[in-house]
Amino acid sequence: MSLVISDEFLQAAHISEAVLKLEIAILLFQQEKITLGTASQFAGMNQLEFHRILGSRKIPIHC
């Protein structure tokens, strides 16, 4: 499945595609819908980078 988000929406929200993907990944991870690995892959980064972002936001890493 593909989801198309218009450039106009991104501009109106003052957010880049990369940041939106990161925010979606974080939200789904927090809700325990996806794993750390899946979230980091969706966000386009390695697990260590994603883990650091979670830490900087004080989001617990549940094992």
TIVO-2410 file (N, C-alpha, C; in nm, 3 decimals):
# residues 63
REC num residu      c1      c2      c3 atome chaine
REC   1      M   0.084  -0.118   0.000     N      A
REC   1      M   0.000   0.000   0.000    CA      A
REC   1      M   0.089   0.124   0.000     C      A
REC   2      S   0.050   0.221  -0.074     N      A
REC   2      S   0.121   0.348  -0.077    CA      A
REC   2      S   0.031   0.458  -0.026     C      A
REC   3      L   0.091   0.550   0.043     N      A
REC   3      L   0.019   0.667   0.093    CA      A
REC   3      L   0.087   0.789   0.034     C      A
REC   4      V   0.011   0.870  -0.033     N      A
REC   4      V   0.066   0.991  -0.094    CA      A
REC   4      V   0.026   1.111  -0.009     C      A
REC   5      I   0.127   1.185   0.032     N      A
REC   5      I   0.102   1.307   0.108    CA      A
REC   5      I   0.156   1.422   0.024     C      A
REC   6      S   0.071   1.516  -0.006     N      A
REC   6      S   0.107   1.623  -0.098    CA      A
REC   6      S   0.212   1.717  -0.038     C      A
REC   7      D   0.287   1.776  -0.128     N      A
REC   7      D   0.384   1.876  -0.086    CA      A
REC   7      D   0.315   1.994  -0.019     C      A
REC   8      E   0.194   2.025  -0.065     N      A
REC   8      E   0.119   2.135  -0.005    CA      A
REC   8      E   0.088   2.107   0.142     C      A
REC   9      F   0.053   1.982   0.172     N      A
REC   9      F   0.027   1.945   0.312    CA      A
REC   9      F   0.153   1.960   0.396     C      A
REC  10      L   0.264   1.909   0.343     N      A
REC  10      L   0.390   1.918   0.417    CA      A
REC  10      L   0.429   2.064   0.439     C      A
REC  11      Q   0.409   2.147   0.339     N      A
REC  11      Q   0.440   2.289   0.353    CA      A
REC  11      Q   0.348   2.356   0.454     C      A
REC  12      A   0.220   2.322   0.450     N      A
REC  12      A   0.124   2.381   0.545    CA      A
REC  12      A   0.156   2.340   0.688     C      A
REC  13      A   0.205   2.218   0.704     N      A
REC  13      A   0.239   2.168   0.837    CA      A
REC  13      A   0.381   2.207   0.879     C      A
REC  14      H   0.455   2.270   0.787     N      A
REC  14      H   0.594   2.310   0.815    CA      A
REC  14      H   0.677   2.190   0.861     C      A
REC  15      I   0.667   2.082   0.783     N      A
REC  15      I   0.737   1.959   0.818    CA      A
REC  15      I   0.790   1.894   0.690     C      A
REC  16      S   0.903   1.830   0.700     N      A
REC  16      S   0.958   1.760   0.585    CA      A
REC  16      S   0.906   1.616   0.582     C      A
REC  17      E   0.922   1.552   0.468     N      A
REC  17      E   0.881   1.412   0.456    CA      A
REC  17      E   0.956   1.325   0.557     C      A
REC  18      A   1.085   1.348   0.573     N      A
REC  18      A   1.165   1.269   0.665    CA      A
REC  18      A   1.118   1.285   0.810     C      A
REC  19      V   1.087   1.407   0.848     N      A
REC  19      V   1.041   1.432   0.985    CA      A
REC  19      V   0.903   1.370   1.007     C      A
REC  20      L   0.816   1.378   0.908     N      A
REC  20      L   0.684   1.316   0.920    CA      A
REC  20      L   0.697   1.165   0.937     C      A
REC  21      K   0.784   1.104   0.859     N      A
REC  21      K   0.804   0.959   0.872    CA      A
REC  21      K   0.858   0.924   1.010     C      A
REC  22      L   0.950   1.005   1.061     N      A
REC  22      L   1.004   0.982   1.194    CA      A
REC  22      L   0.894   0.992   1.300     C      A
REC  23      E   0.811   1.094   1.291     N      A
REC  23      E   0.703   1.113   1.388    CA      A
REC  23      E   0.603   0.998   1.384     C      A
REC  24      I   0.572   0.949   1.265     N      A
REC  24      I   0.481   0.835   1.253    CA      A
REC  24      I   0.545   0.711   1.316     C      A
REC  25      A   0.672   0.690   1.288     N      A
REC  25      A   0.744   0.575   1.344    CA      A
REC  25      A   0.745   0.580   1.496     C      A
REC  26      I   0.772   0.697   1.552     N      A
REC  26      I   0.775   0.713   1.698    CA      A
REC  26      I   0.637   0.686   1.756     C      A
REC  27      L   0.534   0.741   1.697     N      A
REC  27      L   0.398   0.722   1.746    CA      A
REC  27      L   0.360   0.574   1.747     C      A
REC  28      L   0.385   0.506   1.637     N      A
REC  28      L   0.349   0.364   1.628    CA      A
REC  28      L   0.432   0.280   1.724     C      A
REC  29      F   0.559   0.317   1.743     N      A
REC  29      F   0.643   0.246   1.839    CA      A
REC  29      F   0.591   0.267   1.981     C      A
REC  30      Q   0.556   0.390   2.015     N      A
REC  30      Q   0.504   0.419   2.150    CA      A
REC  30      Q   0.376   0.342   2.177     C      A
REC  31      Q   0.294   0.324   2.075     N      A
REC  31      Q   0.168   0.252   2.090    CA      A
REC  31      Q   0.186   0.101   2.082     C      A
REC  32      E   0.313   0.058   2.071     N      A
REC  32      E   0.349  -0.083   2.062    CA      A
REC  32      E   0.285  -0.152   1.942     C      A
REC  33      K   0.268  -0.076   1.834     N      A
REC  33      K   0.213  -0.131   1.710    CA      A
REC  33      K   0.324  -0.190   1.624     C      A
REC  34      I   0.446  -0.135   1.637     N      A
REC  34      I   0.561  -0.184   1.561    CA      A
REC  34      I   0.682  -0.193   1.654     C      A
REC  35      T   0.778  -0.274   1.612     N      A
REC  35      T   0.900  -0.294   1.692    CA      A
REC  35      T   0.999  -0.181   1.667     C      A
REC  36      L   1.102  -0.179   1.747     N      A
REC  36      L   1.210  -0.081   1.731    CA      A
REC  36      L   1.272  -0.094   1.593     C      A
REC  37      G   1.296  -0.216   1.550     N      A
REC  37      G   1.356  -0.240   1.419    CA      A
REC  37      G   1.268  -0.191   1.306     C      A
REC  38      T   1.140  -0.221   1.313     N      A
REC  38      T   1.047  -0.177   1.209    CA      A
REC  38      T   1.035  -0.025   1.210     C      A
REC  39      A   1.028   0.033   1.328     N      A
REC  39      A   1.016   0.179   1.338    CA      A
REC  39      A   1.139   0.249   1.281     C      A
REC  40      S   1.257   0.199   1.315     N      A
REC  40      S   1.378   0.263   1.264    CA      A
REC  40      S   1.389   0.247   1.113     C      A
REC  41      Q   1.350   0.133   1.063     N      A
REC  41      Q   1.352   0.111   0.918    CA      A
REC  41      Q   1.254   0.205   0.848     C      A
REC  42      F   1.134   0.219   0.901     N      A
REC  42      F   1.034   0.309   0.843    CA      A
REC  42      F   1.085   0.453   0.842     C      A
REC  43      A   1.154   0.490   0.950     N      A
REC  43      A   1.206   0.626   0.961    CA      A
REC  43      A   1.331   0.648   0.875     C      A
REC  44      G   1.384   0.540   0.819     N      A
REC  44      G   1.500   0.551   0.731    CA      A
REC  44      G   1.631   0.571   0.804     C      A
REC  45      M   1.643   0.509   0.922     N      A
REC  45      M   1.767   0.522   0.999    CA      A
REC  45      M   1.799   0.390   1.066     C      A
REC  46      N   1.920   0.379   1.116     N      A
REC  46      N   1.954   0.254   1.186    CA      A
REC  46      N   1.896   0.257   1.328     C      A
REC  47      Q   1.895   0.140   1.390     N      A
REC  47      Q   1.831   0.130   1.523    CA      A
REC  47      Q   1.899   0.216   1.627     C      A
REC  48      L   2.031   0.231   1.619     N      A
REC  48      L   2.102   0.312   1.717    CA      A
REC  48      L   2.058   0.459   1.708     C      A
REC  49      E   2.048   0.510   1.585     N      A
REC  49      E   2.002   0.648   1.566    CA      A
REC  49      E   1.862   0.666   1.622     C      A
REC  50      F   1.773   0.572   1.589     N      A
REC  50      F   1.635   0.581   1.634    CA      A
REC  50      F   1.629   0.571   1.787     C      A
REC  51      H   1.707   0.482   1.843     N      A
REC  51      H   1.714   0.465   1.989    CA      A
REC  51      H   1.757   0.596   2.055     C      A
REC  52      R   1.855   0.664   1.997     N      A
REC  52      R   1.902   0.791   2.053    CA      A
REC  52      R   1.794   0.898   2.049     C      A
REC  53      I   1.718   0.900   1.941     N      A
REC  53      I   1.608   0.998   1.932    CA      A
REC  53      I   1.503   0.969   2.039     C      A
REC  54      L   1.470   0.842   2.057     N      A
REC  54      L   1.375   0.807   2.162    CA      A
REC  54      L   1.427   0.851   2.297     C      A
REC  55      G   1.555   0.828   2.322     N      A
REC  55      G   1.616   0.867   2.449    CA      A
REC  55      G   1.611   1.018   2.470     C      A
REC  56      S   1.638   1.092   2.363     N      A
REC  56      S   1.637   1.238   2.375    CA      A
REC  56      S   1.497   1.291   2.406     C      A
REC  57      R   1.396   1.213   2.369     N      A
REC  57      R   1.256   1.251   2.397    CA      A
REC  57      R   1.203   1.183   2.524     C      A
REC  58      K   1.291   1.110   2.591     N      A
REC  58      K   1.256   1.037   2.713    CA      A
REC  58      K   1.142   0.938   2.690     C      A
REC  59      I   1.147   0.872   2.574     N      A
REC  59      I   1.049   0.769   2.540    CA      A
REC  59      I   1.111   0.636   2.578     C      A
REC  60      P   1.046   0.560   2.666     N      A
REC  60      P   1.104   0.433   2.711    CA      A
REC  60      P   1.113   0.330   2.599     C      A
REC  61      I   1.220   0.253   2.606     N      A
REC  61      I   1.240   0.142   2.514    CA      A
REC  61      I   1.191   0.016   2.586     C      A
REC  62      H   1.077  -0.033   2.548     N      A
REC  62      H   1.023  -0.153   2.612    CA      A
REC  62      H   1.082  -0.276   2.545     C      A
REC  63      C   1.120  -0.370   2.626     N      A
REC  63      C   1.183  -0.491   2.574    CA      A
REC  63      C   1.088  -0.608   2.576     C      A
***
